[in-house]
Amino acid sequence: MGRVWMRRGLWALVAVAVAGALAWALYPVPTAVDVATVTRGTFVKTIDEDGKTRVRERYLVSAPLAGRLLRIELDPGDEVAPGTLLATLVPAHPALLDTRTESELGARVGAADARRLASASAAKRASVALQLAQSDLARARDLGSQGFVSRQAVERAEREVELRSNDLAVARFDGEAAEHDLAVARAALMRAREAGTAADRQRWEIRSPVAGRVLRVVQQSEAVVPVGAPLLEIGDPQALEAVVEVLTTEAESIGAGTPATFDPGPSGEPLSGLVRVVEPSAFTKVSALGIEEQRVNVVIDLSASPQELRRLGDGYRVDAHILVGRREGVLRVPSAALFRHADGWAVFVIADGRARTTSVGIGPRNGEQAVVESGLAEGARVIVYPADAVHDGARVRPR
């Protein structure tokens, strides 16, 4: 009799073990999820696009005469000063000059003189605008010290003085270039009228009109070139600006003076800048997905020291972030936690080890975060990048 009870007890233990194993196998395993916390802080909205640097003021040196160009000894990166010899032209066969060329050179003198006068007028206008901006800045600082105007108004006046100073520098640069073009045109015309047989009068030296560096040598080898053939480009690599192509729908929120930052690369510190102008004309560009987009160029002045700008050059690619909105002390949730639900947005909130679908009101968003208007409290834990296995009521565990 005892053996029977022992046998029955053994079978009962086996049945209990099998039932426990089946229950363990059928019990739902919590899904591992990535978790983030709803925080309160500063929200910044930026327009993030690729940009390209370029020298703000570049001077293309061209051949003032048709002739044979001797080999240019300068290389890209070489420094030049006003008057530095850039290239030399000698007569080709047949002769360099004829009656028609002389007439053309006379017309070039008139055009160069007109450009000189226009540049002088532009410099005067820029100087008057700078004086007016400086007066406005002094007035704004005086009123700001008395509390009649805000700090933002004083900063706008300071930015206006910077922009007007840049405009005056550009106008003066154009004036120097125009003076050089006029001198070159007059000398070419004089040479056409005084074509002699002396050997020393059969060489034409082209000299640099401004100080800077050689950006590009267009024609380095010896060759016969026509009038106006581009020879090389000169500019100041430290006077850089950035051009960023943005969608026209986003450009509506960008204006002159809008701050921006740039990421030049993984090894460099971010650079800052201010939007100088949003070009008035847009263009069509096909995206990587084959979609036609309307874009417009945004030109940004870099606000960096010469040491920082040495890391960049003409035509460098940069990641631009144009600031278009900023809010302080708001609730923020990762954008990766949001998904469409009904007619709005929702997130999965972790409560008691389960995922709970929670509708939320969302404000402005950027690529990483969104402002929470309603539906969530600070410190709530939400699931980011929810998988298909996550649903309302599903058991979850943080990774």
C-alpha positions as CSV (number, residue, x, y, z in Angstrom):
1,M,0.0,0.0,0.0
2,G,2.9,2.3,0.8
3,R,4.4,1.7,-2.6
4,V,1.2,2.7,-4.3
5,W,1.1,6.0,-2.5
6,M,4.7,6.7,-3.2
7,R,4.1,6.0,-6.9
8,R,1.1,8.3,-6.9
9,G,3.1,11.0,-5.2
10,L,5.9,10.7,-7.7
11,W,3.5,11.0,-10.6
12,A,1.8,14.0,-8.9
13,L,5.2,15.7,-8.6
14,V,5.9,15.0,-12.3
15,A,2.5,16.5,-13.3
16,V,3.1,19.6,-11.2
17,A,6.6,20.1,-12.8
18,V,5.2,19.6,-16.3
19,A,2.4,22.1,-15.6
20,G,4.9,24.6,-14.2
21,A,7.1,24.3,-17.3
22,L,4.1,24.8,-19.6
23,A,3.0,27.8,-17.6
24,W,6.5,29.3,-17.8
25,A,6.7,28.7,-21.5
26,L,3.3,30.2,-22.2
27,Y,3.8,33.2,-19.9
28,P,4.3,36.3,-22.0
29,V,7.9,37.6,-21.9
30,P,8.2,41.4,-21.5
31,T,9.4,43.2,-24.6
32,A,12.7,45.0,-24.2
33,V,12.3,48.7,-25.2
34,D,14.4,51.9,-25.3
35,V,13.2,54.4,-22.7
36,A,13.5,58.2,-22.5
37,T,12.3,60.7,-19.9
38,V,10.2,63.8,-20.4
39,T,12.2,66.8,-19.3
40,R,11.8,70.5,-18.8
41,G,14.3,72.9,-20.3
42,T,15.1,75.0,-23.4
43,F,13.8,74.1,-26.8
44,V,15.6,75.4,-29.9
45,K,14.2,75.1,-33.4
46,T,16.7,75.3,-36.2
47,I,16.7,74.8,-39.9
48,D,19.4,72.3,-40.6
49,E,20.9,72.1,-44.1
50,D,24.2,71.6,-45.9
51,G,26.1,74.8,-46.8
52,K,29.2,75.7,-48.7
53,T,31.8,78.4,-47.9
54,R,33.0,80.9,-50.4
55,V,35.3,83.9,-50.4
56,R,33.1,86.9,-50.1
57,E,35.1,89.2,-52.4
58,R,37.0,87.4,-55.2
59,Y,38.7,89.1,-58.1
60,L,39.0,87.4,-61.4
61,V,42.1,88.6,-63.3
62,S,41.6,88.5,-67.1
63,A,43.7,89.2,-70.1
64,P,43.4,92.9,-71.0
65,L,44.9,92.2,-74.5
66,A,44.9,89.4,-77.0
67,G,48.3,87.8,-77.2
68,R,50.6,85.1,-76.0
69,L,50.5,84.5,-72.3
70,L,53.8,83.4,-70.7
71,R,53.7,80.7,-68.1
72,I,52.2,81.9,-64.8
73,E,54.6,81.0,-61.9
74,L,52.1,81.5,-59.1
75,D,50.3,78.6,-57.5
76,P,47.0,78.4,-55.5
77,G,47.6,79.6,-52.0
78,D,50.5,82.0,-52.8
79,E,50.2,85.4,-51.2
80,V,50.1,88.5,-53.4
81,A,50.2,92.2,-52.6
82,P,49.0,95.2,-54.6
83,G,51.3,95.4,-57.6
84,T,52.6,91.8,-57.5
85,L,53.4,90.5,-61.0
86,L,50.8,87.9,-61.9
87,A,51.2,87.3,-65.6
88,T,53.0,88.6,-68.7
89,L,51.6,89.0,-72.2
90,V,53.7,89.3,-75.3
91,P,52.6,89.9,-78.9
92,A,51.5,87.0,-80.9
93,H,51.6,86.7,-84.7
94,P,49.8,88.4,-86.3
95,A,50.2,91.7,-84.4
96,L,48.5,92.2,-81.1
97,L,46.6,95.3,-82.0
98,D,44.5,96.6,-84.9
99,T,42.0,99.4,-85.5
100,R,39.0,97.5,-84.3
101,T,40.9,96.4,-81.1
102,E,41.8,100.1,-80.5
103,S,38.1,101.1,-80.7
104,E,37.2,98.3,-78.3
105,L,39.8,99.4,-75.8
106,G,38.5,102.9,-76.0
107,A,35.0,101.6,-75.1
108,R,36.6,99.6,-72.3
109,V,38.1,102.9,-70.9
110,G,34.6,104.5,-70.9
111,A,33.0,101.4,-69.2
112,A,35.8,101.2,-66.6
113,D,35.5,104.9,-65.8
114,A,31.7,104.6,-65.4
115,R,32.2,101.6,-63.0
116,R,34.7,103.7,-61.0
117,L,32.2,106.5,-60.6
118,A,29.5,104.1,-59.6
119,S,31.8,102.5,-57.1
120,A,32.6,105.9,-55.6
121,S,28.9,106.7,-55.3
122,A,28.2,103.3,-53.7
123,A,31.0,103.9,-51.2
124,K,29.6,107.3,-50.3
125,R,26.1,105.8,-49.8
126,A,27.6,103.0,-47.6
127,S,29.6,105.6,-45.5
128,V,26.4,107.6,-44.9
129,A,24.5,104.5,-44.0
130,L,27.2,103.5,-41.5
131,Q,27.2,106.9,-39.9
132,L,23.4,106.7,-39.6
133,A,23.7,103.2,-38.1
134,Q,26.3,104.4,-35.6
135,S,24.1,107.3,-34.6
136,D,21.2,105.0,-34.1
137,L,23.4,102.7,-32.0
138,A,24.5,105.5,-29.8
139,R,20.9,106.6,-29.3
140,A,19.8,103.1,-28.6
141,R,22.6,102.6,-26.0
142,D,21.7,105.9,-24.3
143,L,18.0,105.0,-24.2
144,G,18.8,101.4,-23.1
145,S,20.9,102.7,-20.1
146,Q,17.7,104.6,-19.1
147,G,15.5,101.6,-19.6
148,F,13.4,103.1,-22.4
149,V,14.4,100.4,-25.0
150,S,15.1,96.7,-24.6
151,R,18.4,94.9,-24.8
152,Q,17.3,93.3,-28.0
153,A,16.9,96.7,-29.7
154,V,20.4,97.6,-28.7
155,E,21.7,94.3,-30.1
156,R,19.9,94.9,-33.4
157,A,21.5,98.3,-33.6
158,E,24.9,96.8,-33.0
159,R,24.3,94.2,-35.7
160,E,23.1,96.9,-38.1
161,V,26.5,98.8,-37.5
162,E,28.3,95.5,-38.3
163,L,26.4,95.0,-41.5
164,R,26.9,98.6,-42.7
165,S,30.6,98.3,-41.9
166,N,30.8,95.2,-44.1
167,D,28.9,97.1,-46.9
168,L,31.3,100.0,-46.8
169,A,34.3,97.6,-47.0
170,V,32.8,95.9,-50.0
171,A,32.1,99.2,-51.7
172,R,35.7,100.3,-51.1
173,F,37.0,97.0,-52.4
174,D,34.9,97.4,-55.6
175,G,36.3,101.0,-55.9
176,E,39.9,99.7,-55.8
177,A,39.1,97.1,-58.4
178,A,37.4,99.7,-60.6
179,E,40.4,102.0,-60.3
180,H,42.7,99.1,-61.3
181,D,40.4,98.2,-64.3
182,L,40.4,101.8,-65.4
183,A,44.2,102.0,-65.2
184,V,44.5,98.8,-67.2
185,A,42.1,99.9,-69.8
186,R,43.8,103.3,-70.2
187,A,47.2,101.7,-70.4
188,A,46.0,99.2,-73.0
189,L,44.5,102.1,-75.1
190,M,47.7,104.1,-74.8
191,R,49.7,101.0,-76.0
192,A,47.3,100.7,-79.0
193,R,47.9,104.3,-80.0
194,E,51.6,104.2,-79.4
195,A,52.4,100.8,-80.8
196,G,56.2,101.1,-81.4
197,T,58.9,98.8,-82.4
198,A,61.0,98.9,-79.2
199,A,61.3,95.4,-77.7
200,D,60.6,96.7,-74.2
201,R,57.2,98.0,-75.4
202,Q,56.1,94.6,-76.6
203,R,55.5,93.1,-73.2
204,W,52.5,93.6,-71.0
205,E,52.7,92.9,-67.3
206,I,49.5,92.1,-65.4
207,R,49.8,93.0,-61.7
208,S,47.6,92.3,-58.7
209,P,45.0,95.0,-57.9
210,V,44.5,93.9,-54.3
211,A,46.2,92.0,-51.5
212,G,45.2,88.4,-50.8
213,R,45.9,84.9,-52.0
214,V,45.7,83.1,-55.3
215,L,42.5,81.0,-55.1
216,R,42.7,79.4,-58.5
217,V,45.0,79.5,-61.6
218,V,42.8,79.2,-64.6
219,Q,45.5,79.2,-67.3
220,Q,48.9,78.4,-66.0
221,S,50.7,77.1,-69.1
222,E,51.9,79.3,-71.9
223,A,49.2,79.9,-74.5
224,V,47.7,82.4,-76.9
225,V,44.7,84.0,-75.2
226,P,41.9,86.3,-76.4
227,V,40.9,89.6,-74.8
228,G,39.1,88.9,-71.5
229,A,40.3,85.4,-71.1
230,P,40.3,84.4,-67.4
231,L,43.8,83.9,-66.0
232,L,43.5,83.5,-62.2
233,E,41.4,84.3,-59.2
234,I,42.5,86.4,-56.2
235,G,40.7,86.8,-52.8
236,D,41.1,86.8,-49.1
237,P,40.5,83.3,-47.7
238,Q,39.9,84.9,-44.2
239,A,36.9,86.9,-45.6
240,L,34.5,83.9,-45.8
241,E,30.8,83.6,-46.0
242,A,28.5,80.6,-46.2
243,V,25.7,79.9,-48.7
244,V,23.0,77.6,-47.6
245,E,20.2,76.3,-49.8
246,V,16.9,76.1,-47.8
247,L,13.3,75.3,-48.9
248,T,11.3,78.4,-49.7
249,T,8.7,77.3,-47.2
250,E,11.3,77.5,-44.4
251,A,13.0,80.7,-45.7
252,E,9.9,82.7,-44.7
253,S,11.0,82.5,-41.1
254,I,14.6,83.7,-41.8
255,G,15.6,87.3,-42.0
256,A,18.7,89.5,-41.9
257,G,20.5,89.2,-38.6
258,T,19.2,85.6,-37.8
259,P,21.9,83.8,-35.9
260,A,23.3,80.5,-37.2
261,T,26.0,78.0,-36.3
262,F,28.2,75.7,-38.4
263,D,29.7,72.3,-37.8
264,P,32.8,72.3,-40.1
265,G,33.7,68.7,-39.2
266,P,34.2,66.1,-36.4
267,S,37.5,67.7,-35.3
268,G,36.4,71.4,-35.3
269,E,34.5,73.5,-32.9
270,P,31.2,75.0,-34.1
271,L,31.4,78.4,-35.7
272,S,28.8,81.2,-35.4
273,G,27.4,83.6,-38.0
274,L,24.6,86.0,-38.9
275,V,22.3,85.9,-41.9
276,R,23.2,88.8,-44.2
277,V,20.6,88.3,-46.9
278,V,18.0,85.8,-48.2
279,E,18.3,86.0,-52.0
280,P,15.1,87.1,-53.6
281,S,15.1,84.6,-56.4
282,A,14.4,80.9,-55.9
283,F,15.4,77.9,-58.0
284,T,14.3,74.3,-58.6
285,K,16.5,71.5,-57.4
286,V,15.9,67.8,-57.6
287,S,16.5,66.0,-54.2
288,A,18.2,62.6,-53.7
289,L,14.7,61.0,-53.9
290,G,14.0,62.5,-57.3
291,I,11.6,65.2,-55.9
292,E,11.6,68.7,-57.3
293,E,12.0,71.3,-54.6
294,Q,11.9,75.0,-54.6
295,R,15.0,76.3,-52.8
296,V,16.6,79.7,-52.2
297,N,20.1,80.7,-51.2
298,V,20.7,82.2,-47.7
299,V,24.0,84.0,-47.4
300,I,25.5,84.0,-43.9
301,D,28.5,86.0,-42.6
302,L,30.9,84.0,-40.4
303,S,31.7,85.5,-37.1
304,A,34.9,83.8,-36.2
305,S,38.5,84.8,-35.5
306,P,41.3,84.4,-38.2
307,Q,42.6,81.4,-36.3
308,E,39.2,79.6,-36.5
309,L,38.8,80.5,-40.1
310,R,42.1,78.8,-41.0
311,R,40.4,75.5,-40.7
312,L,38.1,76.4,-43.6
313,G,38.7,77.5,-47.2
314,D,36.8,78.4,-50.3
315,G,34.2,75.8,-51.3
316,Y,34.3,73.8,-48.0
317,R,31.2,71.9,-47.0
318,V,29.6,72.8,-43.6
319,D,26.5,71.7,-41.7
320,A,24.5,74.8,-41.1
321,H,21.9,75.3,-38.3
322,I,19.8,78.5,-38.6
323,L,18.0,79.5,-35.4
324,V,14.4,80.3,-36.1
325,G,12.8,79.7,-32.7
326,R,13.6,79.4,-29.0
327,R,11.5,78.6,-25.9
328,E,12.5,78.4,-22.3
329,G,11.2,76.2,-19.5
330,V,9.0,73.9,-21.7
331,L,8.3,70.2,-21.5
332,R,10.3,68.2,-24.1
333,V,9.7,64.7,-25.4
334,P,12.0,62.9,-27.9
335,S,10.6,63.0,-31.4
336,A,11.4,59.3,-31.8
337,A,8.7,58.6,-29.2
338,L,5.8,60.2,-31.1
339,F,3.5,58.3,-33.5
340,R,0.2,59.2,-35.2
341,H,-2.9,58.2,-33.2
342,A,-6.5,59.0,-34.2
343,D,-6.3,62.6,-35.3
344,G,-3.3,63.6,-33.3
345,W,-0.1,62.4,-31.7
346,A,0.5,59.8,-29.0
347,V,3.3,58.1,-27.0
348,F,3.7,54.9,-25.1
349,V,4.1,55.7,-21.4
350,I,5.5,53.0,-19.1
351,A,3.2,52.4,-16.1
352,D,3.5,49.4,-13.8
353,G,5.6,47.5,-16.3
354,R,3.1,48.0,-19.2
355,A,3.0,50.3,-22.2
356,R,0.0,52.7,-22.1
357,T,-1.0,54.7,-25.1
358,T,-1.2,58.3,-24.1
359,S,-2.5,61.1,-26.4
360,V,-0.4,64.3,-26.3
361,G,-0.7,67.8,-27.6
362,I,2.5,68.7,-29.5
363,G,3.9,72.2,-30.2
364,P,7.0,73.1,-32.2
365,R,9.3,70.3,-33.2
366,N,12.9,69.9,-34.4
367,G,14.8,66.9,-35.5
368,E,15.3,65.6,-32.0
369,Q,12.7,66.9,-29.7
370,A,9.1,68.2,-29.5
371,V,7.4,70.6,-27.2
372,V,4.7,69.0,-25.1
373,E,1.6,71.2,-24.7
374,S,-0.6,68.7,-22.9
375,G,-0.9,65.0,-21.9
376,L,2.4,64.4,-20.2
377,A,4.1,65.3,-17.0
378,E,7.7,66.0,-16.2
379,G,9.6,62.8,-15.4
380,A,7.3,60.5,-17.3
381,R,9.1,57.6,-19.0
382,V,8.2,57.1,-22.7
383,I,9.2,54.4,-25.2
384,V,11.4,55.6,-28.1
385,Y,11.4,53.8,-31.4
386,P,8.6,51.5,-30.4
387,A,8.6,48.1,-32.2
388,D,5.6,46.4,-33.7
389,A,5.4,44.1,-30.6
390,V,4.6,47.2,-28.4
391,H,0.9,48.0,-28.1
392,D,-1.4,49.3,-25.4
393,G,-1.2,47.1,-22.4
394,A,1.9,45.1,-23.5
395,R,4.4,44.1,-20.9
396,V,7.7,45.9,-21.4
397,R,11.0,46.3,-19.7
398,P,13.7,48.9,-20.3
399,R,16.8,47.7,-22.0
